[in-house]
Amino acid sequence: MKYLVKIPRFISVLILLVSLMASTCEPDIPEPPVTSGNGGNGGGGSAVCSGSYRSPVSDVQLDSFCGTAYAYRCLSGLPLNSTEVQSVCSIYNSLKEPGTPNCPYCQ
């Protein structure tokens, strides 16, 4: 008789676990604002942000920092003097070897 009491409890716990696993715990993240693509907030200017991203280097690590500067300036519209752009450009400049071209999105 005591097993009959445990079966419904087991089933209710199992249903609870399945329902918790089925629900997602991901927060709702809003989409970033859409800008014009050439520095919507006075960022890059048309000369720097015209066209799509072009890497000045073949080094993957340097390319990631220059690409981030492009994303900040040309996609998010941040100005060259913003903290975010200055931070990634500083890292790019500290890692590049002599003779490596400058990142155009950092100038």
N, CA, C and O atoms as CSV, one atom per row, in Angstrom:
chain,resi,resn,atom,element,x,y,z
A,1,MET,N,N,0.802,-1.178,0.000
A,1,MET,CA,C,0.000,0.000,0.000
A,1,MET,C,C,0.857,1.259,0.000
A,1,MET,O,O,0.493,2.255,-0.624
A,2,LYS,N,N,1.995,1.223,0.696
A,2,LYS,CA,C,2.826,2.415,0.752
A,2,LYS,C,C,3.446,2.735,-0.614
A,2,LYS,O,O,3.814,3.884,-0.860
A,3,TYR,N,N,3.569,1.736,-1.513
A,3,TYR,CA,C,4.098,1.995,-2.844
A,3,TYR,C,C,3.100,2.762,-3.704
A,3,TYR,O,O,3.514,3.506,-4.594
A,4,LEU,N,N,1.823,2.608,-3.472
A,4,LEU,CA,C,0.815,3.331,-4.247
A,4,LEU,C,C,0.872,4.836,-3.976
A,4,LEU,O,O,0.538,5.640,-4.846
A,5,VAL,N,N,1.289,5.206,-2.785
A,5,VAL,CA,C,1.411,6.626,-2.454
A,5,VAL,C,C,2.644,7.221,-3.134
A,5,VAL,O,O,2.613,8.384,-3.537
A,6,LYS,N,N,3.710,6.468,-3.269
A,6,LYS,CA,C,4.947,6.953,-3.853
A,6,LYS,C,C,4.855,7.092,-5.367
A,6,LYS,O,O,5.542,7.947,-5.926
A,7,ILE,N,N,4.058,6.310,-6.048
A,7,ILE,CA,C,3.956,6.378,-7.507
A,7,ILE,C,C,3.389,7.721,-7.961
A,7,ILE,O,O,3.986,8.332,-8.846
A,8,PRO,N,N,2.281,8.222,-7.419
A,8,PRO,CA,C,1.811,9.536,-7.855
A,8,PRO,C,C,2.818,10.656,-7.549
A,8,PRO,O,O,2.961,11.596,-8.331
A,9,ARG,N,N,3.499,10.553,-6.432
A,9,ARG,CA,C,4.502,11.553,-6.103
A,9,ARG,C,C,5.646,11.497,-7.117
A,9,ARG,O,O,6.135,12.537,-7.557
A,10,PHE,N,N,6.069,10.303,-7.484
A,10,PHE,CA,C,7.124,10.133,-8.464
A,10,PHE,C,C,6.703,10.723,-9.807
A,10,PHE,O,O,7.485,11.413,-10.462
A,11,ILE,N,N,5.477,10.452,-10.208
A,11,ILE,CA,C,4.973,10.964,-11.484
A,11,ILE,C,C,4.891,12.487,-11.456
A,11,ILE,O,O,5.248,13.137,-12.438
A,12,SER,N,N,4.435,13.058,-10.369
A,12,SER,CA,C,4.340,14.517,-10.296
A,12,SER,C,C,5.728,15.166,-10.322
A,12,SER,O,O,5.906,16.220,-10.932
A,13,VAL,N,N,6.703,14.547,-9.670
A,13,VAL,CA,C,8.077,15.063,-9.705
A,13,VAL,C,C,8.636,14.938,-11.123
A,13,VAL,O,O,9.312,15.847,-11.603
A,14,LEU,N,N,8.362,13.832,-11.787
A,14,LEU,CA,C,8.824,13.623,-13.159
A,14,LEU,C,C,8.215,14.661,-14.102
A,14,LEU,O,O,8.914,15.201,-14.959
A,15,ILE,N,N,6.952,14.938,-13.956
A,15,ILE,CA,C,6.285,15.947,-14.789
A,15,ILE,C,C,6.882,17.325,-14.521
A,15,ILE,O,O,7.084,18.107,-15.450
A,16,LEU,N,N,7.159,17.619,-13.273
A,16,LEU,CA,C,7.765,18.895,-12.924
A,16,LEU,C,C,9.143,19.034,-13.570
A,16,LEU,O,O,9.458,20.086,-14.125
A,17,LEU,N,N,9.952,18.004,-13.505
A,17,LEU,CA,C,11.283,18.047,-14.095
A,17,LEU,C,C,11.220,18.214,-15.612
A,17,LEU,O,O,11.989,18.987,-16.183
A,18,VAL,N,N,10.317,17.500,-16.261
A,18,VAL,CA,C,10.181,17.599,-17.716
A,18,VAL,C,C,9.735,19.004,-18.105
A,18,VAL,O,O,10.231,19.560,-19.085
A,19,SER,N,N,8.821,19.573,-17.364
A,19,SER,CA,C,8.355,20.924,-17.690
A,19,SER,C,C,9.448,21.961,-17.463
A,19,SER,O,O,9.532,22.931,-18.216
A,20,LEU,N,N,10.280,21.783,-16.455
A,20,LEU,CA,C,11.396,22.700,-16.230
A,20,LEU,C,C,12.443,22.585,-17.325
A,20,LEU,O,O,13.019,23.592,-17.738
A,21,MET,N,N,12.693,21.388,-17.795
A,21,MET,CA,C,13.660,21.189,-18.863
A,21,MET,C,C,13.143,21.769,-20.174
A,21,MET,O,O,13.938,22.224,-20.997
A,22,ALA,N,N,11.859,21.762,-20.381
A,22,ALA,CA,C,11.286,22.253,-21.627
A,22,ALA,C,C,11.282,23.767,-21.700
A,22,ALA,O,O,11.325,24.331,-22.794
A,23,SER,N,N,11.233,24.434,-20.561
A,23,SER,CA,C,11.230,25.902,-20.595
A,23,SER,C,C,12.651,26.403,-20.785
A,23,SER,O,O,13.603,25.782,-20.311
A,24,THR,N,N,12.793,27.522,-21.476
A,24,THR,CA,C,14.124,28.073,-21.698
A,24,THR,C,C,14.441,29.085,-20.625
A,24,THR,O,O,13.555,29.745,-20.081
A,25,CYS,N,N,15.706,29.191,-20.335
A,25,CYS,CA,C,16.159,30.149,-19.341
A,25,CYS,C,C,16.893,31.307,-19.997
A,25,CYS,O,O,17.553,32.084,-19.306
A,26,GLU,N,N,16.794,31.440,-21.312
A,26,GLU,CA,C,17.490,32.498,-22.011
A,26,GLU,C,C,16.737,33.812,-21.847
A,26,GLU,O,O,15.518,33.866,-22.012
A,27,PRO,N,N,17.477,34.873,-21.518
A,27,PRO,CA,C,16.810,36.174,-21.385
A,27,PRO,C,C,16.461,36.736,-22.756
A,27,PRO,O,O,17.093,36.393,-23.755
A,28,ASP,N,N,15.466,37.589,-22.799
A,28,ASP,CA,C,15.116,38.268,-24.035
A,28,ASP,C,C,16.090,39.415,-24.237
A,28,ASP,O,O,16.091,40.386,-23.481
A,29,ILE,N,N,16.926,39.292,-25.272
A,29,ILE,CA,C,17.914,40.317,-25.574
A,29,ILE,C,C,17.383,41.143,-26.735
A,29,ILE,O,O,17.084,40.593,-27.795
A,30,PRO,N,N,17.263,42.446,-26.554
A,30,PRO,CA,C,16.739,43.266,-27.644
A,30,PRO,C,C,17.722,43.344,-28.796
A,30,PRO,O,O,18.934,43.254,-28.596
A,31,GLU,N,N,17.198,43.512,-30.001
A,31,GLU,CA,C,18.033,43.668,-31.180
A,31,GLU,C,C,18.747,45.011,-31.110
A,31,GLU,O,O,18.192,45.984,-30.600
A,32,PRO,N,N,20.006,45.072,-31.632
A,32,PRO,CA,C,20.695,46.358,-31.635
A,32,PRO,C,C,20.019,47.325,-32.598
A,32,PRO,O,O,19.384,46.900,-33.562
A,33,PRO,N,N,20.153,48.616,-32.342
A,33,PRO,CA,C,19.525,49.583,-33.243
A,33,PRO,C,C,20.159,49.541,-34.621
A,33,PRO,O,O,21.359,49.300,-34.752
A,34,VAL,N,N,19.367,49.774,-35.634
A,34,VAL,CA,C,19.856,49.778,-37.008
A,34,VAL,C,C,20.291,51.196,-37.341
A,34,VAL,O,O,19.544,52.156,-37.151
A,35,THR,N,N,21.527,51.304,-37.847
A,35,THR,CA,C,22.026,52.616,-38.253
A,35,THR,C,C,22.193,52.632,-39.759
A,35,THR,O,O,21.986,51.621,-40.429
A,36,SER,N,N,22.563,53.768,-40.276
A,36,SER,CA,C,22.680,53.938,-41.718
A,36,SER,C,C,23.862,53.189,-42.307
A,36,SER,O,O,23.933,53.017,-43.524
A,37,GLY,N,N,24.796,52.738,-41.470
A,37,GLY,CA,C,25.942,52.022,-41.995
A,37,GLY,C,C,27.154,52.902,-42.176
A,37,GLY,O,O,28.248,52.369,-42.359
A,38,ASN,N,N,27.032,54.218,-42.136
A,38,ASN,CA,C,28.206,55.054,-42.180
A,38,ASN,C,C,28.319,55.983,-41.005
A,38,ASN,O,O,28.413,57.201,-41.157
A,39,GLY,N,N,28.310,55.413,-39.873
A,39,GLY,CA,C,28.541,56.191,-38.677
A,39,GLY,C,C,27.323,56.986,-38.271
A,39,GLY,O,O,27.409,58.209,-38.160
A,40,GLY,N,N,26.227,56.364,-38.053
A,40,GLY,CA,C,24.962,57.005,-37.776
A,40,GLY,C,C,25.003,58.088,-36.727
A,40,GLY,O,O,24.192,59.012,-36.789
A,41,ASN,N,N,25.911,58.026,-35.760
A,41,ASN,CA,C,25.984,59.059,-34.729
A,41,ASN,C,C,27.213,59.940,-34.931
A,41,ASN,O,O,27.820,60.392,-33.961
A,42,GLY,N,N,27.573,60.179,-36.158
A,42,GLY,CA,C,28.743,60.997,-36.427
A,42,GLY,C,C,30.026,60.218,-36.296
A,42,GLY,O,O,31.077,60.810,-36.053
A,43,GLY,N,N,29.977,58.918,-36.447
A,43,GLY,CA,C,31.133,58.071,-36.253
A,43,GLY,C,C,32.135,58.118,-37.369
A,43,GLY,O,O,32.946,59.042,-37.436
A,44,GLY,N,N,32.100,57.140,-38.251
A,44,GLY,CA,C,33.179,56.929,-39.176
A,44,GLY,C,C,33.304,57.895,-40.306
A,44,GLY,O,O,34.425,58.165,-40.737
A,45,GLY,N,N,32.249,58.424,-40.807
A,45,GLY,CA,C,32.353,59.255,-41.987
A,45,GLY,C,C,32.318,58.403,-43.231
A,45,GLY,O,O,32.595,57.205,-43.168
A,46,SER,N,N,31.987,58.986,-44.343
A,46,SER,CA,C,31.753,58.207,-45.551
A,46,SER,C,C,33.021,57.596,-46.115
A,46,SER,O,O,32.959,56.519,-46.706
A,47,ALA,N,N,34.172,58.242,-45.955
A,47,ALA,CA,C,35.400,57.703,-46.537
A,47,ALA,C,C,35.826,56.407,-45.849
A,47,ALA,O,O,36.261,55.464,-46.509
A,48,VAL,N,N,35.703,56.364,-44.549
A,48,VAL,CA,C,36.130,55.185,-43.796
A,48,VAL,C,C,35.112,54.059,-43.923
A,48,VAL,O,O,35.492,52.898,-44.069
A,49,CYS,N,N,33.839,54.383,-43.871
A,49,CYS,CA,C,32.798,53.364,-43.798
A,49,CYS,C,C,32.100,53.083,-45.120
A,49,CYS,O,O,31.051,52.439,-45.129
A,50,SER,N,N,32.645,53.539,-46.222
A,50,SER,CA,C,31.996,53.229,-47.494
A,50,SER,C,C,32.300,51.783,-47.863
A,50,SER,O,O,33.449,51.348,-47.783
A,51,GLY,N,N,31.296,51.053,-48.257
A,51,GLY,CA,C,31.466,49.646,-48.609
A,51,GLY,C,C,31.519,48.756,-47.390
A,51,GLY,O,O,31.234,49.184,-46.271
A,52,SER,N,N,31.886,47.512,-47.624
A,52,SER,CA,C,31.939,46.547,-46.536
A,52,SER,C,C,33.343,46.507,-45.935
A,52,SER,O,O,34.257,47.180,-46.411
A,53,TYR,N,N,33.491,45.716,-44.895
A,53,TYR,CA,C,34.765,45.625,-44.173
A,53,TYR,C,C,35.847,45.038,-45.067
A,53,TYR,O,O,35.639,44.026,-45.736
A,54,ARG,N,N,37.003,45.690,-45.066
A,54,ARG,CA,C,38.181,45.195,-45.778
A,54,ARG,C,C,39.340,45.150,-44.791
A,54,ARG,O,O,39.730,46.170,-44.223
A,55,SER,N,N,39.879,43.964,-44.599
A,55,SER,CA,C,40.970,43.801,-43.647
A,55,SER,C,C,42.283,44.264,-44.269
A,55,SER,O,O,42.584,43.908,-45.409
A,56,PRO,N,N,43.065,45.049,-43.542
A,56,PRO,CA,C,44.357,45.474,-44.058
A,56,PRO,C,C,45.467,44.453,-43.808
A,56,PRO,O,O,46.586,44.621,-44.293
A,57,VAL,N,N,45.161,43.396,-43.052
A,57,VAL,CA,C,46.179,42.413,-42.650
A,57,VAL,C,C,45.664,40.996,-42.853
A,57,VAL,O,O,44.460,40.758,-42.941
A,58,SER,N,N,46.609,40.058,-42.925
A,58,SER,CA,C,46.226,38.645,-43.017
A,58,SER,C,C,46.280,37.960,-41.654
A,58,SER,O,O,45.811,36.830,-41.514
A,59,ASP,N,N,46.839,38.622,-40.658
A,59,ASP,CA,C,46.925,38.081,-39.305
A,59,ASP,C,C,45.537,38.058,-38.668
A,59,ASP,O,O,44.869,39.089,-38.579
A,60,VAL,N,N,45.114,36.886,-38.231
A,60,VAL,CA,C,43.762,36.709,-37.702
A,60,VAL,C,C,43.538,37.526,-36.432
A,60,VAL,O,O,42.471,38.113,-36.247
A,61,GLN,N,N,44.534,37.562,-35.566
A,61,GLN,CA,C,44.373,38.289,-34.308
A,61,GLN,C,C,44.240,39.794,-34.562
A,61,GLN,O,O,43.356,40.443,-34.003
A,62,LEU,N,N,45.113,40.345,-35.400
A,62,LEU,CA,C,45.019,41.768,-35.711
A,62,LEU,C,C,43.723,42.074,-36.451
A,62,LEU,O,O,43.090,43.104,-36.216
A,63,ASP,N,N,43.338,41.171,-37.345
A,63,ASP,CA,C,42.101,41.360,-38.098
A,63,ASP,C,C,40.896,41.443,-37.173
A,63,ASP,O,O,39.966,42.205,-37.440
A,64,SER,N,N,40.896,40.678,-36.098
A,64,SER,CA,C,39.751,40.716,-35.180
A,64,SER,C,C,39.618,42.077,-34.506
A,64,SER,O,O,38.504,42.557,-34.298
A,65,PHE,N,N,40.735,42.698,-34.166
A,65,PHE,CA,C,40.669,44.021,-33.534
A,65,PHE,C,C,40.283,45.099,-34.540
A,65,PHE,O,O,39.493,45.989,-34.223
A,66,CYS,N,N,40.832,45.027,-35.744
A,66,CYS,CA,C,40.468,46.002,-36.776
A,66,CYS,C,C,39.000,45.823,-37.164
A,66,CYS,O,O,38.295,46.808,-37.384
A,67,GLY,N,N,38.537,44.581,-37.248
A,67,GLY,CA,C,37.140,44.303,-37.554
A,67,GLY,C,C,36.201,44.811,-36.470
A,67,GLY,O,O,35.087,45.252,-36.756
A,68,THR,N,N,36.656,44.747,-35.231
A,68,THR,CA,C,35.849,45.270,-34.132
A,68,THR,C,C,35.754,46.793,-34.225
A,68,THR,O,O,34.697,47.371,-33.969
A,69,ALA,N,N,36.857,47.435,-34.590
A,69,ALA,CA,C,36.834,48.891,-34.778
A,69,ALA,C,C,35.862,49.254,-35.905
A,69,ALA,O,O,35.124,50.234,-35.802
A,70,TYR,N,N,35.867,48.459,-36.980
A,70,TYR,CA,C,34.916,48.679,-38.077
A,70,TYR,C,C,33.472,48.550,-37.575
A,70,TYR,O,O,32.620,49.381,-37.888
A,71,ALA,N,N,33.216,47.512,-36.803
A,71,ALA,CA,C,31.857,47.282,-36.301
A,71,ALA,C,C,31.407,48.436,-35.400
A,71,ALA,O,O,30.275,48.906,-35.505
A,72,TYR,N,N,32.292,48.884,-34.524
A,72,TYR,CA,C,31.937,49.999,-33.648
A,72,TYR,C,C,31.658,51.270,-34.451
A,72,TYR,O,O,30.657,51.951,-34.228
A,73,ARG,N,N,32.549,51.576,-35.380
A,73,ARG,CA,C,32.427,52.855,-36.096
A,73,ARG,C,C,31.360,52.811,-37.180
A,73,ARG,O,O,30.534,53.718,-37.279
A,74,CYS,N,N,31.376,51.765,-37.989
A,74,CYS,CA,C,30.532,51.761,-39.184
A,74,CYS,C,C,29.173,51.104,-38.971
A,74,CYS,O,O,28.209,51.469,-39.643
A,75,LEU,N,N,29.075,50.169,-38.077
A,75,LEU,CA,C,27.797,49.497,-37.844
A,75,LEU,C,C,27.054,50.083,-36.649
A,75,LEU,O,O,25.830,50.212,-36.672
A,76,SER,N,N,27.803,50.437,-35.606
A,76,SER,CA,C,27.161,51.005,-34.416
A,76,SER,C,C,27.169,52.528,-34.425
A,76,SER,O,O,26.446,53.157,-33.652
A,77,GLY,N,N,27.975,53.119,-35.286
A,77,GLY,CA,C,27.997,54.564,-35.403
A,77,GLY,C,C,28.764,55.298,-34.317
A,77,GLY,O,O,28.531,56.485,-34.088
A,78,LEU,N,N,29.678,54.607,-33.646
A,78,LEU,CA,C,30.449,55.269,-32.593
A,78,LEU,C,C,31.549,56.127,-33.214
A,78,LEU,O,O,32.111,55.753,-34.243
A,79,PRO,N,N,31.863,57.262,-32.612
A,79,PRO,CA,C,32.933,58.111,-33.140
A,79,PRO,C,C,34.311,57.534,-32.821
A,79,PRO,O,O,34.458,56.692,-31.934
A,80,LEU,N,N,35.302,57.998,-33.553
A,80,LEU,CA,C,36.673,57.536,-33.369
A,80,LEU,C,C,37.154,57.751,-31.936
A,80,LEU,O,O,37.926,56.942,-31.421
A,81,ASN,N,N,36.719,58.809,-31.294
A,81,ASN,CA,C,37.200,59.103,-29.940
A,81,ASN,C,C,36.404,58.400,-28.845
A,81,ASN,O,O,36.601,58.694,-27.666
A,82,SER,N,N,35.506,57.473,-29.207
A,82,SER,CA,C,34.760,56.739,-28.179
A,82,SER,C,C,35.690,55.769,-27.446
A,82,SER,O,O,36.702,55.327,-27.989
A,83,THR,N,N,35.337,55.457,-26.237
A,83,THR,CA,C,36.141,54.545,-25.417
A,83,THR,C,C,36.295,53.182,-26.068
A,83,THR,O,O,37.379,52.600,-26.047
A,84,GLU,N,N,35.211,52.670,-26.649
A,84,GLU,CA,C,35.240,51.340,-27.258
A,84,GLU,C,C,36.204,51.291,-28.445
A,84,GLU,O,O,37.027,50.381,-28.545
A,85,VAL,N,N,36.096,52.274,-29.344
A,85,VAL,CA,C,36.965,52.307,-30.522
A,85,VAL,C,C,38.412,52.510,-30.092
A,85,VAL,O,O,39.303,51.815,-30.581
A,86,GLN,N,N,38.654,53.437,-29.200
A,86,GLN,CA,C,40.011,53.699,-28.739
A,86,GLN,C,C,40.637,52.468,-28.081
A,86,GLN,O,O,41.836,52.226,-28.221
A,87,SER,N,N,39.829,51.702,-27.371
A,87,SER,CA,C,40.331,50.509,-26.691
A,87,SER,C,C,40.818,49.456,-27.688
A,87,SER,O,O,41.935,48.955,-27.562
A,88,VAL,N,N,39.988,49.118,-28.678
A,88,VAL,CA,C,40.408,48.085,-29.632
A,88,VAL,C,C,41.517,48.584,-30.539
A,88,VAL,O,O,42.379,47.803,-30.942
A,89,CYS,N,N,41.515,49.874,-30.869
A,89,CYS,CA,C,42.586,50.421,-31.704
A,89,CYS,C,C,43.910,50.439,-30.949
A,89,CYS,O,O,44.967,50.226,-31.544
A,90,SER,N,N,43.860,50.690,-29.664
A,90,SER,CA,C,45.064,50.662,-28.849
A,90,SER,C,C,45.672,49.258,-28.835
A,90,SER,O,O,46.889,49.100,-28.930
A,91,ILE,N,N,44.824,48.250,-28.716
A,91,ILE,CA,C,45.311,46.866,-28.724
A,91,ILE,C,C,45.878,46.520,-30.098
A,91,ILE,O,O,46.939,45.903,-30.193
A,92,TYR,N,N,45.175,46.915,-31.165
A,92,TYR,CA,C,45.667,46.670,-32.529
A,92,TYR,C,C,47.063,47.264,-32.691
A,92,TYR,O,O,47.983,46.591,-33.155
A,93,ASN,N,N,47.212,48.530,-32.305
A,93,ASN,CA,C,48.508,49.209,-32.476
A,93,ASN,C,C,49.605,48.612,-31.607
A,93,ASN,O,O,50.772,48.622,-31.999
A,94,SER,N,N,49.255,48.095,-30.443
A,94,SER,CA,C,50.272,47.506,-29.569
A,94,SER,C,C,50.717,46.127,-30.058
A,94,SER,O,O,51.829,45.697,-29.753
A,95,LEU,N,N,49.861,45.431,-30.812
A,95,LEU,CA,C,50.204,44.090,-31.287
A,95,LEU,C,C,50.861,44.061,-32.661
A,95,LEU,O,O,51.542,43.093,-32.998
A,96,LYS,N,N,50.668,45.098,-33.451
A,96,LYS,CA,C,51.170,45.055,-34.830
A,96,LYS,C,C,52.685,45.184,-34.873
A,96,LYS,O,O,53.293,45.910,-34.086
A,97,GLU,N,N,53.266,44.469,-35.801
A,97,GLU,CA,C,54.710,44.478,-36.020
A,97,GLU,C,C,55.071,45.685,-36.873
A,97,GLU,O,O,54.212,46.225,-37.569
A,98,PRO,N,N,56.347,46.125,-36.831
A,98,PRO,CA,C,56.773,47.201,-37.728
A,98,PRO,C,C,56.518,46.790,-39.192
A,98,PRO,O,O,56.792,45.656,-39.584
A,99,GLY,N,N,56.002,47.711,-39.968
A,99,GLY,CA,C,55.701,47.438,-41.361
A,99,GLY,C,C,54.271,46.952,-41.595
A,99,GLY,O,O,53.817,46.881,-42.737
A,100,THR,N,N,53.572,46.621,-40.529
A,100,THR,CA,C,52.174,46.207,-40.641
A,100,THR,C,C,51.320,47.445,-40.903
A,100,THR,O,O,51.494,48.465,-40.236
A,101,PRO,N,N,50.402,47.368,-41.864
A,101,PRO,CA,C,49.585,48.552,-42.136
A,101,PRO,C,C,48.688,48.928,-40.947
A,101,PRO,O,O,48.296,48.079,-40.146
A,102,ASN,N,N,48.384,50.206,-40.862
A,102,ASN,CA,C,47.454,50.692,-39.839
A,102,ASN,C,C,46.051,50.234,-40.185
A,102,ASN,O,O,45.732,49.996,-41.350
A,103,CYS,N,N,45.234,50.116,-39.186
A,103,CYS,CA,C,43.820,49.806,-39.392
A,103,CYS,C,C,43.133,51.104,-39.824
A,103,CYS,O,O,43.177,52.092,-39.091
A,104,PRO,N,N,42.503,51.117,-40.997
A,104,PRO,CA,C,41.862,52.353,-41.469
A,104,PRO,C,C,40.700,52.814,-40.596
A,104,PRO,O,O,40.329,53.987,-40.632
A,105,TYR,N,N,40.129,51.917,-39.821
A,105,TYR,CA,C,38.993,52.265,-38.964
A,105,TYR,C,C,39.450,52.848,-37.629
A,105,TYR,O,O,38.633,53.240,-36.796
A,106,CYS,N,N,40.785,52.899,-37.437
A,106,CYS,CA,C,41.365,53.475,-36.229
A,106,CYS,C,C,41.971,54.845,-36.505
A,106,CYS,O,O,42.671,55.392,-35.653
A,107,GLN,N,N,41.713,55.399,-37.673
A,107,GLN,CA,C,42.314,56.693,-38.034
A,107,GLN,C,C,41.246,57.724,-38.285
A,107,GLN,O,O,41.559,58.872,-38.600
